[in-house]
Amino acid sequence: MLKIHGIPRSRAFRCIWAAEEAGLPYEVVPIGFLPGFKLERAVAINPNNKIPALEDGDLVLFESLAINLHIAGKAGAPLMPAGDDASRVMQWTLWTATEVEATTMRWAYNTYLKPEGERVASEAAAGKEALDLRLAVLDSVLADRAFLLGDTFTVADLNLSCVLYAPWMNKYDLARFPKVKAWLDACLTRPAALRARQQREG
């Protein structure tokens, strides 16, 4: 059984969703946060002392998107396709990590995550401007397809949409990006996503 260390109201949500999507048994080993985003206790299996971390038998992994690639690999197609599409999954996952997540968090920290008195409006605006550039790229890619690789949902869609979950949930202005909005709606209302979201939002 997979052991996912973290709580649903963290990046562990991504791994919970991946396990739900893959249909693999898992348990959540809860590690939450103290004020200031400090962990309530050390994560001995992660040298970075962060959540999530995954135990799968003797294998220990950190980094949520890498954990998701591992989970999807265990499930196989269609969640993790083979051949050239596997390379495309890696491409979009790395794009998520390098192009999307930091800009998303810059906006989020200064819009709703930090206490109101610590938010910096100019940082929120800069984060939104940078994220909008990435959303424009994504909107163009989705112009002729339902999902990132074509007609079928894969872990590439999961990894990117789970990073964009926070803007989607917090009423980010997606009016300029109708394809992104439709794609996010489709991804984040899948049965497995709803089961994971129930743990996070319930």
Order of alpha helices (4+ residues) and beta strands (2+ residues): beta-alpha-beta-beta-beta-beta-beta-alpha-alpha-alpha-alpha-alpha-alpha-alpha-alpha
